[in-house]
Amino acid sequence: MSDQTNLDFKIVLLGDSSVGKSSLVLRLCKNKFSENLEPTIGGSCVIQNIEIDESEVKLKIWDTAGQERFHSLTPLYYRGAKGALIIYDITNFGSFERAKDWIFELRENGEQDSKIILVGNKIDLEAKAVVKDVTAQKFADKNGLSFFETSAKTGEGVNQVFFALAQMLLGKNDNTFEKQNSQTEHSTNFNQENNDNSLVSQKVNLKSNKAKKKGGCC
């Protein structure tokens, strides 16, 4: 790759316990899903490389604990974070209400120019959804956020949301995202013999291929 630009950004995943933050990271990094992930204690960091055009973006992804007893630690992870995914569970309205608090807290304690995406996870459980996409979209529009829905279980929308955040961090506004049936390339180079659910650093090549975001602002 010629004239490649190398950039790295710290991003944080915020949201209540059990909304699927760790599962989204596991899906991105290892293209796997587990029903038996242990809750995150404090915070954990995974480094993920994403190739966009002539730029290789290194995302330092901080997965934070959602339990109230660890809440006092969370602001520590805001420092230096250039981007954030605020995640809620579409089957849990309380987690959506709390997402508003996470956004406020991030804006109060984090970087002033931090890029934020609101993420409704568990769309594989759409029949049980209590937070409708139109409700979340209105909230995102009102607060100047991009909005995506994902399923860590099926993988739907996961690559796209991280790709979108990387594009925002690069100052690009690609309006060619598609929520479903994208042909995004997920190149995995982790050890295939490693069958545990630990997260490892790897390189993922993500291409837009006319994938569409739900909407919102960058």
C-alpha beads as a LAMMPS data file, in Angstrom:
LAMMPS data file: protein, C-alpha beads

218 atoms
217 bonds

1 atom types
1 bond types

-500.0 500.0 xlo xhi
-500.0 500.0 ylo yhi
-500.0 500.0 zlo zhi

Masses

1 110.0

Atoms # bond

1 1 1 0.000 0.000 0.000
2 1 1 1.502 3.307 -1.043
3 1 1 1.422 6.579 0.835
4 1 1 -0.330 4.887 3.724
5 1 1 -1.327 7.084 6.627
6 1 1 -1.087 5.469 10.056
7 1 1 -3.377 6.813 12.748
8 1 1 -4.448 5.508 16.116
9 1 1 -7.443 6.462 18.200
10 1 1 -8.705 5.512 21.616
11 1 1 -12.403 4.669 21.669
12 1 1 -14.653 3.594 24.534
13 1 1 -17.707 1.354 24.647
14 1 1 -20.242 2.576 27.181
15 1 1 -23.540 1.164 28.334
16 1 1 -25.230 -0.771 31.080
17 1 1 -24.250 -4.290 32.045
18 1 1 -25.500 -7.034 29.691
19 1 1 -26.212 -4.776 26.705
20 1 1 -23.555 -6.666 24.734
21 1 1 -20.452 -4.461 24.737
22 1 1 -17.987 -7.326 25.127
23 1 1 -19.952 -9.436 22.656
24 1 1 -19.645 -6.733 20.008
25 1 1 -15.880 -6.618 20.495
26 1 1 -15.657 -10.418 20.348
27 1 1 -17.670 -10.444 17.123
28 1 1 -15.472 -7.756 15.571
29 1 1 -12.151 -9.272 16.605
30 1 1 -12.796 -13.004 16.312
31 1 1 -16.060 -13.196 14.381
32 1 1 -17.475 -15.262 17.233
33 1 1 -20.322 -15.108 19.721
34 1 1 -20.609 -16.670 23.158
35 1 1 -23.574 -16.837 25.514
36 1 1 -21.151 -17.251 28.431
37 1 1 -18.948 -14.175 28.447
38 1 1 -17.932 -13.051 31.907
39 1 1 -18.912 -9.466 32.820
40 1 1 -16.131 -6.958 32.292
41 1 1 -14.389 -5.995 35.521
42 1 1 -13.220 -2.391 35.405
43 1 1 -12.141 -2.184 31.774
44 1 1 -10.269 -4.107 29.099
45 1 1 -8.463 -2.934 25.991
46 1 1 -8.215 -4.508 22.549
47 1 1 -6.262 -3.068 19.620
48 1 1 -7.932 -3.414 16.243
49 1 1 -6.517 -2.292 12.888
50 1 1 -8.990 -1.191 10.231
51 1 1 -7.953 -0.367 6.687
52 1 1 -9.822 2.497 5.034
53 1 1 -8.717 3.649 1.585
54 1 1 -5.021 4.504 1.972
55 1 1 -5.198 4.801 5.753
56 1 1 -4.653 2.134 8.367
57 1 1 -6.560 3.093 11.482
58 1 1 -5.570 1.568 14.801
59 1 1 -8.505 1.510 17.199
60 1 1 -7.648 1.094 20.866
61 1 1 -11.024 -0.208 22.012
62 1 1 -11.766 0.125 25.715
63 1 1 -14.602 -2.133 26.848
64 1 1 -15.882 -0.731 30.142
65 1 1 -17.830 -2.325 32.969
66 1 1 -21.519 -1.494 33.062
67 1 1 -22.182 -2.531 36.650
68 1 1 -23.010 0.305 39.009
69 1 1 -20.309 -0.763 41.486
70 1 1 -17.638 0.017 38.869
71 1 1 -19.205 3.270 37.696
72 1 1 -16.761 5.424 39.612
73 1 1 -13.947 3.970 37.479
74 1 1 -15.571 4.684 34.130
75 1 1 -14.590 8.389 33.807
76 1 1 -10.958 7.280 33.860
77 1 1 -11.500 5.718 30.440
78 1 1 -12.952 8.906 28.945
79 1 1 -9.594 10.650 29.000
80 1 1 -8.088 10.840 25.545
81 1 1 -10.989 8.961 23.942
82 1 1 -11.642 10.335 20.478
83 1 1 -14.695 8.187 19.833
84 1 1 -17.383 6.251 21.660
85 1 1 -20.118 3.730 21.069
86 1 1 -23.026 4.239 23.472
87 1 1 -24.754 0.862 23.524
88 1 1 -28.200 -0.174 24.734
89 1 1 -30.266 -3.350 24.508
90 1 1 -33.363 -2.898 22.308
91 1 1 -35.282 -5.283 24.629
92 1 1 -34.468 -3.240 27.743
93 1 1 -35.908 0.272 27.843
94 1 1 -33.983 1.088 31.016
95 1 1 -30.708 0.583 29.163
96 1 1 -31.870 3.102 26.544
97 1 1 -32.774 5.622 29.235
98 1 1 -29.340 5.106 30.788
99 1 1 -27.712 5.642 27.398
100 1 1 -28.754 9.270 27.700
101 1 1 -26.834 9.487 30.972
102 1 1 -23.753 7.870 29.432
103 1 1 -23.778 10.450 26.633
104 1 1 -24.122 13.339 29.078
105 1 1 -21.342 11.973 31.269
106 1 1 -19.022 11.450 28.299
107 1 1 -19.593 14.972 27.032
108 1 1 -19.013 16.395 30.501
109 1 1 -15.824 14.456 31.221
110 1 1 -14.437 13.410 27.846
111 1 1 -12.878 15.054 24.827
112 1 1 -14.858 17.978 23.460
113 1 1 -14.622 16.722 19.883
114 1 1 -15.304 13.057 20.643
115 1 1 -17.283 11.262 17.923
116 1 1 -20.272 9.382 19.310
117 1 1 -22.476 6.671 17.801
118 1 1 -25.641 5.420 19.497
119 1 1 -25.944 1.643 19.067
120 1 1 -29.069 -0.452 19.606
121 1 1 -27.825 -4.015 20.085
122 1 1 -29.632 -7.393 19.995
123 1 1 -31.694 -6.809 16.853
124 1 1 -31.844 -10.600 16.540
125 1 1 -34.486 -10.192 19.299
126 1 1 -36.496 -7.646 17.311
127 1 1 -39.774 -9.385 18.153
128 1 1 -39.121 -8.519 21.813
129 1 1 -37.957 -4.950 21.156
130 1 1 -39.289 -2.263 23.486
131 1 1 -37.101 0.491 22.048
132 1 1 -38.244 1.143 18.483
133 1 1 -35.711 2.312 15.945
134 1 1 -37.738 5.444 15.208
135 1 1 -37.558 6.411 18.889
136 1 1 -33.803 5.951 18.995
137 1 1 -33.371 7.730 15.656
138 1 1 -35.264 10.777 16.911
139 1 1 -33.090 10.882 20.015
140 1 1 -29.929 10.536 17.921
141 1 1 -31.008 13.310 15.545
142 1 1 -31.848 15.620 18.446
143 1 1 -28.429 15.067 20.020
144 1 1 -26.311 15.129 16.873
145 1 1 -25.428 11.441 16.951
146 1 1 -25.142 8.733 14.347
147 1 1 -27.340 5.726 15.028
148 1 1 -26.886 2.047 14.192
149 1 1 -28.565 -1.177 15.175
150 1 1 -26.500 -4.343 15.582
151 1 1 -26.586 -7.966 16.589
152 1 1 -23.459 -9.327 18.213
153 1 1 -25.081 -12.760 17.970
154 1 1 -25.544 -12.797 14.175
155 1 1 -22.898 -10.200 13.338
156 1 1 -25.386 -7.906 11.618
157 1 1 -24.194 -4.303 11.560
158 1 1 -21.112 -4.918 13.727
159 1 1 -18.400 -4.314 11.142
160 1 1 -20.348 -1.386 9.765
161 1 1 -20.583 0.493 13.051
162 1 1 -16.854 0.247 13.756
163 1 1 -16.096 1.175 10.151
164 1 1 -18.376 4.197 10.470
165 1 1 -16.681 5.338 13.671
166 1 1 -13.251 4.956 12.071
167 1 1 -14.427 7.059 9.134
168 1 1 -15.742 9.739 11.484
169 1 1 -12.407 9.801 13.301
170 1 1 -10.679 10.325 9.967
171 1 1 -13.007 13.210 9.243
172 1 1 -14.762 11.395 6.428
173 1 1 -18.512 11.272 5.934
174 1 1 -19.305 8.237 3.810
175 1 1 -23.037 8.022 3.163
176 1 1 -22.847 4.609 1.518
177 1 1 -23.560 2.465 4.569
178 1 1 -26.199 -0.241 4.464
179 1 1 -27.690 -1.865 7.547
180 1 1 -28.308 -5.271 6.047
181 1 1 -26.790 -7.623 3.484
182 1 1 -23.553 -5.685 3.085
183 1 1 -20.619 -7.372 1.399
184 1 1 -18.143 -6.100 3.971
185 1 1 -14.924 -8.111 3.911
186 1 1 -13.934 -9.439 7.325
187 1 1 -10.333 -10.655 7.063
188 1 1 -9.418 -12.703 10.136
189 1 1 -5.804 -13.504 10.871
190 1 1 -6.032 -14.701 14.473
191 1 1 -4.979 -18.218 15.383
192 1 1 -7.818 -20.484 14.245
193 1 1 -6.776 -23.121 16.800
194 1 1 -7.477 -20.763 19.675
195 1 1 -10.984 -21.795 20.690
196 1 1 -11.376 -19.659 23.782
197 1 1 -13.153 -16.313 23.823
198 1 1 -10.161 -14.159 24.680
199 1 1 -9.752 -11.106 22.496
200 1 1 -6.634 -10.652 20.436
201 1 1 -5.238 -7.888 18.267
202 1 1 -5.711 -8.457 14.571
203 1 1 -6.204 -6.633 11.310
204 1 1 -9.634 -6.322 9.760
205 1 1 -10.172 -4.970 6.278
206 1 1 -13.533 -3.254 6.099
207 1 1 -14.947 -1.931 2.855
208 1 1 -18.131 0.105 2.626
209 1 1 -19.679 -1.631 -0.420
210 1 1 -22.781 0.561 -0.237
211 1 1 -23.543 -0.176 3.380
212 1 1 -25.989 2.287 4.953
213 1 1 -26.087 3.751 8.445
214 1 1 -29.384 4.359 10.194
215 1 1 -28.817 8.115 10.061
216 1 1 -27.708 10.934 12.296
217 1 1 -24.857 13.408 12.167
218 1 1 -21.092 13.025 12.137

Bonds

1 1 1 2
2 1 2 3
3 1 3 4
4 1 4 5
5 1 5 6
6 1 6 7
7 1 7 8
8 1 8 9
9 1 9 10
10 1 10 11
11 1 11 12
12 1 12 13
13 1 13 14
14 1 14 15
15 1 15 16
16 1 16 17
17 1 17 18
18 1 18 19
19 1 19 20
20 1 20 21
21 1 21 22
22 1 22 23
23 1 23 24
24 1 24 25
25 1 25 26
26 1 26 27
27 1 27 28
28 1 28 29
29 1 29 30
30 1 30 31
31 1 31 32
32 1 32 33
33 1 33 34
34 1 34 35
35 1 35 36
36 1 36 37
37 1 37 38
38 1 38 39
39 1 39 40
40 1 40 41
41 1 41 42
42 1 42 43
43 1 43 44
44 1 44 45
45 1 45 46
46 1 46 47
47 1 47 48
48 1 48 49
49 1 49 50
50 1 50 51
51 1 51 52
52 1 52 53
53 1 53 54
54 1 54 55
55 1 55 56
56 1 56 57
57 1 57 58
58 1 58 59
59 1 59 60
60 1 60 61
61 1 61 62
62 1 62 63
63 1 63 64
64 1 64 65
65 1 65 66
66 1 66 67
67 1 67 68
68 1 68 69
69 1 69 70
70 1 70 71
71 1 71 72
72 1 72 73
73 1 73 74
74 1 74 75
75 1 75 76
76 1 76 77
77 1 77 78
78 1 78 79
79 1 79 80
80 1 80 81
81 1 81 82
82 1 82 83
83 1 83 84
84 1 84 85
85 1 85 86
86 1 86 87
87 1 87 88
88 1 88 89
89 1 89 90
90 1 90 91
91 1 91 92
92 1 92 93
93 1 93 94
94 1 94 95
95 1 95 96
96 1 96 97
97 1 97 98
98 1 98 99
99 1 99 100
100 1 100 101
101 1 101 102
102 1 102 103
103 1 103 104
104 1 104 105
105 1 105 106
106 1 106 107
107 1 107 108
108 1 108 109
109 1 109 110
110 1 110 111
111 1 111 112
112 1 112 113
113 1 113 114
114 1 114 115
115 1 115 116
116 1 116 117
117 1 117 118
118 1 118 119
119 1 119 120
120 1 120 121
121 1 121 122
122 1 122 123
123 1 123 124
124 1 124 125
125 1 125 126
126 1 126 127
127 1 127 128
128 1 128 129
129 1 129 130
130 1 130 131
131 1 131 132
132 1 132 133
133 1 133 134
134 1 134 135
135 1 135 136
136 1 136 137
137 1 137 138
138 1 138 139
139 1 139 140
140 1 140 141
141 1 141 142
142 1 142 143
143 1 143 144
144 1 144 145
145 1 145 146
146 1 146 147
147 1 147 148
148 1 148 149
149 1 149 150
150 1 150 151
151 1 151 152
152 1 152 153
153 1 153 154
154 1 154 155
155 1 155 156
156 1 156 157
157 1 157 158
158 1 158 159
159 1 159 160
160 1 160 161
161 1 161 162
162 1 162 163
163 1 163 164
164 1 164 165
165 1 165 166
166 1 166 167
167 1 167 168
168 1 168 169
169 1 169 170
170 1 170 171
171 1 171 172
172 1 172 173
173 1 173 174
174 1 174 175
175 1 175 176
176 1 176 177
177 1 177 178
178 1 178 179
179 1 179 180
180 1 180 181
181 1 181 182
182 1 182 183
183 1 183 184
184 1 184 185
185 1 185 186
186 1 186 187
187 1 187 188
188 1 188 189
189 1 189 190
190 1 190 191
191 1 191 192
192 1 192 193
193 1 193 194
194 1 194 195
195 1 195 196
196 1 196 197
197 1 197 198
198 1 198 199
199 1 199 200
200 1 200 201
201 1 201 202
202 1 202 203
203 1 203 204
204 1 204 205
205 1 205 206
206 1 206 207
207 1 207 208
208 1 208 209
209 1 209 210
210 1 210 211
211 1 211 212
212 1 212 213
213 1 213 214
214 1 214 215
215 1 215 216
216 1 216 217
217 1 217 218
